[in-house]
Amino acid sequence: MDRTKHFASETPQAFRYQYIRDAYNKCSQDDYEFNTECLDLVQRYTSSKVKLIEANASTYFKVTYKKDIYSAEGVLRGFTIAVNLI
C-alpha cells in the first residue's frame, strides 16, 4: 500500500445537519445494522465534500461520555480566557 496517498483520521467528525439527516434518511436497513460510520454514509448518500482539518488532539476530542463534557468545558474555558486576554 502506498501510504503517501492515505491519511490517519480521528473523531470527532462534524456535519451540517442537512447532510447527516439526508444520509440517514437514504440509508438502507443494512447500513443501520452494519455500517454506522457517519462519514461513509454522508459520502455515499449526499453531495457533501469531505474537508480534513488538522487539529491538536488535546483540544479536539469526541464527547461520548458524561465525563467528556467536563473536559470539553475545561478546554472551552481556556479558549475564553485566552480570548479575553488579547
Secondary structure, 3 states (H helix, E strand, C coil): CCHHHCCCCCCCCCCCHHHHHHHHHHCCHHHHHHCCCHHHHHHHHCCCCCCCCCCCCCCCCCCCCHHHHHHHHHHHHHHHHHHHHC
